[in-house]
Amino acid sequence: MGVLDRFRLDGKRAFVTGASRGLGREMALALAEAGADLVLVSRDPASCEKTAADVRARGRKADVLQGDMGKPSECERVCREVLEKHAPIDILVNNVGGRRQDIPTEKMPLDTWRELVDLNLTSTVVCTKLVGGAMLGRGKGGRIINIASINAFVSNRKVAGRHYETSKAAVVQFTRSVAADWAPRGVTVNAICPGGFMTDANVRWEKENPEIIAAFKAQVPMGEFGKPEDLGPLAVYLASDASRYMTGAAIVIDGGYTLW
């Protein structure tokens, strides 16, 4: 098998959460270009259908489910529906998440904290438990890709409330721990830790808090933010046989931001 052949995903099916836009959309399209069929989930099925249409235009199958993965019971329902109607799943991309709130720690309501931790951490745990657990049951291996953040390692300047940093750090350690448990059974678990990418959410942040985005960009050695499509090739690598011997990794892709 040639080197490039090892990146092919023909005959594989991937489940991607938060796939309607931004990083999730671009990773889904990249997996499709490499040959995978897709199952996509989002709170906004209309937007997700646009991603699905682009997947189909690449010659792959795409199914769309609606669900708020930030709510544990809803997340569990979606995962069970995926396993009932779209199994087997070979690749799981736990992408859903976001900062959403800029509330100082000392003022943050406990219910808000719990909601945001559920969005960024519990969703990953539930999907890994159910969809990843089904991979173990099949006995044919699998790939799990968790989207963490450089905020697992550093705190964002001038942003209040540390729910995001806390939950993304937990995602990294969850990744490492489950990777150790499941490595003997052929399921790899890795994390991607993006830096500054101009997704729709960060475009909104730029409009509301331009000084935060400007300060962030000034600290990037490469001098620019990443584009969502920059994550696609990395997702393909982690989903494919090319990464056969990698598990428990937390790969930073941030234009050098965390070097300083």
LINMORA-V35812 format. One record per pair of residues at least 24 apart in sequence whose ideal C-beta (glycine too) atoms are under 10 Angstrom apart, sorted by the first residue. I is the first residue (numbers start at 0). J is the second residue. If there is no record, write none. Layout:
# LINMORA-V35812
I|J  I|J
This chain:
# LINMORA-V35812
0|240  2|241  3|241  4|239  4|240  4|241  5|236  5|239  5|240  5|241  5|242  5|243  6|33  6|34  6|232  6|235  6|236  6|238  6|239  6|240  6|241  6|242  7|33  7|34  7|35  7|235  7|239  7|240  7|241  8|32  8|33  8|34  8|35  8|36  8|59  8|89  8|90  8|142  8|235  8|238  8|239  8|240  9|33  9|34  9|35  9|36  9|59  10|34  10|35  10|36  10|89  11|35  11|36  11|37  11|87  11|88  11|89  11|90  11|141  11|142  11|238  11|239  12|36  12|37  12|38  12|59  12|60  12|62  12|81  12|85  12|86  12|87  12|88  12|89  12|90  13|37  13|38  13|39  13|59  13|88  13|89  13|90  13|91  13|92  13|142  13|144  13|234  13|238  14|38  14|39  14|40  14|62  14|64  14|77  14|78  14|81  14|82  14|85  14|86  14|88  14|89  14|90  14|91  14|92  14|93  14|126  14|130  15|39  15|40  15|41  15|47  15|50  15|54  15|61  15|90  15|91  15|92  15|93  15|94  15|95  15|144  15|146  15|234  16|40  16|41  16|64  16|66  16|68  16|69  16|74  16|77  16|78  16|91  16|92  16|93  16|94  16|95  16|96  16|122  16|123  16|126  16|130  16|146  17|41  17|42  17|47  17|68  17|69  17|92  17|93  17|94  17|95  17|96  17|97  17|118  17|122  17|146  18|46  18|47  18|50  18|51  18|54  18|61  18|63  18|64  18|92  18|94  18|95  19|43  19|44  19|45  19|46  19|47  19|48  19|49  19|50  19|51  19|63  19|199  20|46  20|47  20|49  20|50  20|198  20|199  20|200  20|227  21|94  21|97  21|196  21|197  21|198  21|199  21|200  21|201  21|202  21|227  21|230  22|92  22|94  22|96  22|146  22|191  22|193  22|196  22|198  22|200  22|225  22|227  22|228  22|229  22|230  22|231  22|234  23|47  23|50  23|92  23|93  23|94  23|95  23|96  23|146  23|198  23|227  23|230  23|234  24|49  24|50  24|53  24|54  24|94  24|198  24|199  24|227  24|228  24|231  25|50  25|196  25|198  25|226  25|227  25|228  25|229  25|230  25|231  25|234  26|92  26|94  26|144  26|146  26|191  26|227  26|228  26|230  26|231  26|232  26|233  26|234  26|235  26|237  26|238  27|51  27|53  27|54  27|59  27|61  27|92  27|94  27|231  27|234  28|53  28|54  28|56  28|57  28|59  28|227  28|228  28|231  28|234  29|57  29|228  29|230  29|231  29|232  29|233  29|234  29|235  29|236  29|238  30|54  30|57  30|59  30|90  30|92  30|144  30|231  30|234  30|235  30|238  30|239  31|55  31|56  31|57  31|58  31|59  31|60  31|61  31|231  31|235  32|57  32|58  32|59  32|231  32|232  32|235  33|57  33|59  33|231  33|232  33|234  33|235  33|236  33|238  33|239  34|58  34|59  34|235  34|239  35|59  35|60  35|89  35|90  35|235  35|238  35|239  36|60  36|61  36|62  36|85  36|89  36|90  37|61  37|62  37|63  37|85  37|90  37|92  38|62  38|63  38|64  38|77  38|80  38|81  38|84  38|85  38|86  38|88  38|90  38|91  38|130  39|63  39|64  39|92  40|64  40|65  40|66  40|67  40|68  40|73  40|74  40|77  40|78  40|80  40|81  40|94  40|95  40|126  41|65  41|66  41|67  41|68  41|95  42|66  42|67  42|68  42|69  42|70  42|73  42|95  46|199  60|85  66|95  67|95  67|117  67|118  67|122  68|93  68|94  68|95  68|96  68|117  68|118  68|121  68|122  68|123  68|125  68|126  69|95  69|96  69|97  69|99  69|114  69|115  69|116  69|117  69|118  69|119  69|121  69|122  70|114  70|117  70|118  70|121  70|122  71|117  71|121  71|122  71|124  71|125  72|125  73|122  73|125  74|117  74|118  74|121  74|122  74|123  74|124  74|125  74|126  74|129  75|122  75|125  75|126  75|128  75|129  77|122  77|125  77|126  77|129  77|130  78|122  78|125  78|126  78|127  78|128  78|129  78|130  78|131  78|132  78|133  79|129  79|130  81|126  81|129  81|130  81|133  82|129  82|130  82|132  82|133  82|136  86|130  86|133  86|137  87|130  87|133  87|134  87|136  87|137  87|139  87|141  88|126  88|129  88|130  88|131  88|133  88|134  88|137  88|141  88|142  88|143  89|134  89|137  89|139  89|140  89|141  89|142  89|238  90|130  90|134  90|141  90|142  90|143  90|144  90|234  90|235  90|237  90|238  90|239  91|123  91|126  91|127  91|129  91|130  91|131  91|133  91|134  91|141  91|142  91|143  91|144  91|145  91|186  91|188  91|238  92|126  92|142  92|143  92|144  92|145  92|146  92|191  92|234  92|237  92|238  93|119  93|120  93|122  93|123  93|124  93|125  93|126  93|127  93|130  93|131  93|143  93|144  93|145  93|146  93|147  93|170  93|173  93|174  93|188  93|190  94|122  94|123  94|126  94|144  94|145  94|146  94|191  94|230  94|234  95|119  95|122  95|123  95|126  95|146  96|120  96|122  96|123  96|145  96|146  96|147  96|148  96|163  96|166  96|167  96|170  96|200  97|148  97|163  97|198  97|200  97|201  98|148  98|150  98|155  98|158  98|160  98|162  98|163  98|164  98|166  98|167  98|200  98|201  98|204  99|160  99|162  99|163  99|200  100|158  100|159  100|160  100|162  100|163  101|155  101|157  101|158  101|159  101|160  101|163  101|204  101|207  101|208  101|211  102|158  102|159  102|160  102|162  103|158  103|159  103|160  103|161  104|159  104|160  104|161  104|162  104|165  105|159  105|160  106|159  106|160  107|159  107|160  107|161  107|162  111|160  111|162  112|160  112|161  112|162  112|165  112|166  113|162  114|162  115|160  115|162  115|163  115|165  115|166  116|162  116|163  116|165  116|166  116|169  117|166  118|162  118|163  118|166  119|146  119|147  119|148  119|150  119|162  119|163  119|164  119|165  119|166  119|167  119|169  119|170  120|145  120|147  120|162  120|165  120|166  120|167  120|168  120|169  120|170  120|173  121|166  121|169  122|166  122|170  123|147  123|166  123|167  123|169  123|170  123|173  123|174  123|177  123|190  124|169  124|170  124|173  124|177  127|173  127|174  127|177  127|181  127|186  127|188  128|177  131|177  131|181  131|186  131|188  132|181  132|186  134|181  134|184  134|185  134|186  135|180  135|181  135|184  135|185  135|186  136|184  137|185  137|186  138|184  138|185  138|186  139|185  139|186  140|181  140|184  140|185  140|186  140|187  140|240  140|243  141|181  141|184  141|185  141|186  141|187  141|188  141|238  142|185  142|186  142|187  142|188  142|189  142|234  142|237  142|238  142|239  142|240  142|242  142|243  142|246  143|174  143|177  143|178  143|181  143|186  143|187  143|188  143|189  143|190  143|237  143|238  143|246  144|174  144|187  144|188  144|189  144|190  144|191  144|233  144|234  144|236  144|237  144|238  144|242  144|250  145|170  145|171  145|173  145|174  145|177  145|178  145|188  145|189  145|190  145|191  145|192  145|237  145|249  146|170  146|190  146|191  146|192  146|193  146|230  146|234  147|171  147|172  147|173  147|174  147|189  147|190  147|191  147|192  147|193  147|249  147|250  147|251  148|190  148|191  148|192  148|193  148|194  148|249  148|251  148|253  149|192  149|193  149|194  149|195  149|249  149|251  149|252  149|253  149|256  149|257  150|192  150|193  150|194  150|257  151|190  151|192  151|249  151|251  152|192  152|249  152|251  152|253  152|257  153|194  153|253  153|256  153|257  153|259  155|195  155|211  155|214  155|215  156|210  156|211  156|214  156|215  156|217  156|218  157|208  157|210  157|211  157|212  157|214  157|215  158|204  158|208  158|211  158|214  158|215  167|192  168|249  170|249  171|247  171|248  171|249  172|249  174|246  174|247  174|248  174|249  175|246  175|247  175|248  175|249  176|247  177|246  177|247  178|245  178|246  178|247  178|248  179|246  179|247  181|246  181|247  182|246  182|247  185|243  185|246  186|246  187|237  187|238  187|242  187|243  187|244  187|245  187|246  187|247  187|248  188|237  188|246  188|247  188|248  189|233  189|236  189|237  189|238  189|242  189|245  189|246  189|247  189|248  189|249  189|250  190|237  190|247  190|248  190|249  190|250  190|251  191|230  191|233  191|234  191|237  191|248  191|249  191|250  191|251  191|252  192|248  192|249  192|250  192|251  192|252  192|253  192|257  193|225  193|227  193|229  193|230  193|233  193|250  193|251  193|252  193|253  193|254  194|218  194|219  194|221  194|224  194|225  194|251  194|252  194|253  194|254  194|255  194|256  194|257  195|219  195|223  195|224  195|225  195|253  195|254  195|256  196|224  196|225  196|226  196|227  196|228  196|229  196|230  196|252  196|253  196|254  197|223  197|224  197|225  197|226  197|227  198|224  198|225  198|226  198|227  199|227  215|256  216|254  216|256  218|253  218|254  218|255  218|256  218|257  218|258  218|259  219|253  219|254  219|255  219|256  219|257  219|258  219|259  220|253  220|254  220|255  220|256  220|257  220|258  220|259  221|253  221|254  221|255  221|256  222|254  222|255  223|254  224|253  224|254  224|256  225|252  225|253  225|254  225|256  229|254
